[in-house]
């Protein structure tokens, strides 16, 4: 009997299909046929966005914003979920968003064109930043986070022009950057961890302003080219464009520092930790684009409306010019600076929270990775080992080493981006491990050296003090290894002899092939039916069994990776890269025990008839191991919340969203009154967990295969296990994973706990976790998605859960 049939055999079809056993509140949202219908079933007929020009010049005074708050407590979310009426606007902490994420009608669009006063204070510490209605409407078409009924590109408003014309409009206003200047007055400019930025000269600023002006003109001309038919209505032409006004020089320098602080912690391509815009702007257009993209990245990490508008406008401007530069000069397709610009745009676009930038970033990453490969940067190369025998010029050696090292780091930065985007979009990484043959990046001590003397001194410490040091003697050095070599050593248990030399960055790179392996296995398993049919005979089930065995092997490799990473973390407890690695590890491990696309399909109610019977069937497809999915989700929450809010990776809010949705789907399944009677099957043995003594639970006299194969009762009583507070080595977690002892709970900011039996409480918890970090456009969008999800699933309205 398959796992799905085993679960469903505990209940009769009559139990699930009887009217009294349908999930309360679901019938209001379901037609007779059992398929989901959005509140406005005719919204597709209103998607005539191309008929409405979106120039912000139509707004005489201020940009149009629509104001509605998010819920700030469990009570507010429950109140939203308890009724069938749409969410309405109520004042709350200055938060701003639309009344719903559904598409507006033409009448609503007309009202959007009327000017509306900006909030008195745009410095919103706890609230959300003002947003354009069309951008919020387009959130339903995001290529990720699809927990609500989606729309698609053909029916989606154009948002790219909004960013460009927003930048244009802001440049026409007096005091454009006043509030941003006031915000930055509160920043500790002397903070030790802020990077070094060489002050801009007036000539550099003038040159940047002129080049940015030409880039923006080009972008506006391209986007307005399709709206020429509206010129007769009096809309401005590109020729009427005023000069752009960039923020003050000190503010641009702060954005460059913010770029290094927020991004270079994980993608370090800044030599010596110092950015010199004066030197960079001396070179070609690609170098200028790189400086502008750095400013955009730094601005995107500042929780202010003006910074957000600047970041989005510059991102779209640079995207068009970057593509134009490469198209006009094919040699730039192999230029490291151009590929570095492409890397920055891909990161900015993918995590921008704007539908079109996200789509383009995901679509063009394959093109840029192909450019990287065709440029020969993935090919094996002879490792460059410094020599100190007096026969070479140290300055020349340093410059040559930096040139090669920059290419290595660029390649593996792309590898990390490839892995991250594949993970959060539930697709396999594009790059194959067999293609990654170029040497791994060298020591950070050499990369961060600011002088040839410092570099030579550090090199001699790393490679030995003898002047006769040569490549043959250092052949076993990690610098000569590629990621392909490193992964082969990992598979064959050959990393133990040089585990002390492994770096957090190398451990992060190892997650790329591990994720790729797991993704292909999960795709294979998804092709098997849970119910045998005439087309699926029992004699062929051996294929599923072998695939299941491969899944267990992949989980074993992940466990081995975890143990090696924890050894590194114990020696460097403050390493933020290792903490980031652990979040990625738990997210990848979640993919081994959950089917996230299936979870989002159930959240959208696709093919769901609203009965407990169907919920049990669908939940079993979504989660194959309840305890492990809860454990890993809680650890994601714990690790993200341990990170400094302004040092988190770009995807941190998406990580919280995934963990929240997995915990929420478990919470929904608990609404079944027979939940406590359900036997929860495990499709694979639980990976061996380390106890406090360092021994495997499997060594304690219990057969892990039998423990994994036999069903266990779902724990509903016992000691509370705060899954977002305790570490994996905690005895309560080990007992919960191994024998189901204890009750999983989450922790509120005030320290009180609550169980997982209230879906609205789980969603509210996820929103609060996102709100604890720095406000970003994608984070605000994810919070709105969780609010909409709660309103679509009207399954509980019991108010806040007591601790």
C-alpha angles and dihedrals in degrees: 000000000000122000092254093051091046091058095043094047088072090072134044121234089242090062094055100038099046115107092241092058100053116113109269114252096014096098090066089063099042130077123215091271091059098239125127119261119192117229089257105044093182098053093116089066090060096056097104093131095143089064092064121068113223103205110144089213085082087073106082097196119008139005114268115256131174117216126213128133133234117235112271099197142029089258094058093048092048090050089053092049096045099068136050095228117105120258113276134202117272126163113257127158094318094290117163133203140111127290089251139349093246119115117271124242122239090261092054089049091053090053090049090064093064113098117255129191117255115239113277091245122032093183097097112174097177102017133072125269118253112269138191117255094228091055091052091047089053092055089086087066097054113135088229138035092046101167094131132056104290136220123207138229096267090058098038130105118249109252105168092078089052091062093048096046091044088059089046093049094047089053090060095055128089116244093015094163099030097108091044090052089051090051093050091052086073093054119105099236091183094059109141095227095055110108126243116263120183108232114256118247119226088249091055092050092048091050092048091049093051094047093045088051091056092045093051092047089054093049093048091048091053095048095042093048090086093051100058090116089069096057089092089064091064100259113151122262123223089259090067092058116128124221116281118248115214121199119270118287094254090054093051089051090051091052089053089052090047089053092057092044097048103034112016089063085076103019104038109187097139111108111229091354090277130117118203108188091180092063094040094054092054089072132064132309091273090063091052090050089051092055091048092049090049089054090048091051092048092047092050089061093056113091097224130108094233092051090050093050091049093049095050094044094049092045094056092041093052093044092060095043093046092054090046093051093051093044093052096045114033091193089071089067086076096038113115092215092053091046089049089053088050090051092052093047092049091053093044094046098043092053098032096104088229117119098219097044090047091050094047094046091052092044097047098043089081090054093050092047089052089052089052091052096044090051088064094242093129094055122106114266135189108264113247108229115184117238125205104192095116094251094106134052109254091212091053091047091051095050092046091048091050091051092052094040092053090057093048092050092046091054094050093043085060089049090056092047090049090053095046096048092047090051097051095040093046094238132120117263113263099225118078118223091231089062095055099089103134118107119275118251116279131236120314088222089067095039094052095047111124098199139032090247092055091045093050092048093050092044092054090050091051100041100030135272097258114111088217093066109137141172093263092058092047097043092117093055115122090237091073093055125094124211088256089057092045092052092048089053089048092053092048095045092245097131095081094083092057101028089119089064096049113112130211088246092056090050089052091051090053088064090069097070091036091055091045091052093049093045093056091047092050091049089053092049092050089063093065119091120233089216122055115238138176089272092052111054122189090244090068095052089093087080091060091046092053091047089050088053090053088052090055090049090052090051088051090054090050090052090051090049090051094053091050092048092050089054088056092044093053090055091046105029094169096052108128091191091061091047089052089048091054092052089053090047092055091046091051090046088053088059088059093059103028138048102220098186088053090050090054091047090055090046087055089048092234107174091350117140097195098246128126088236092060091041091057091049094048095042090054089055090049100049127028097178116030099190095047093047090052092046096050092044091053091049091052088055093047096049096044092050090051091060120092106259093237095044099055121119118258092257099052095111091049088053090054090047092055093047091047094051092050091050090045094054088052089050092052091052089056090065088080105103088219093054093111090055094052118108108218112218122208117218092201137019115271110257112255110270122208114242124212089269092056094247126122117251085229088066092058095084099276123117105232092202093057091042091053095045099049119078120243132207114257106253112242101160139037138067117352113249112202098211092187094052112039125071124240090256092060113116093229091057092048091051091047093051097041104040105007093248116160138019120273114234136175127225126233121215090259091057099254119127136218136188130248096251098098115069093196091053091053092050091047089050091053092050092050090050090054091046091056091069132065111297113254133171093246092047092052090048092051091052090052090050091054091050091051091047090054091051093049092051103056094181104127136019102167097127127236120351116240119235 
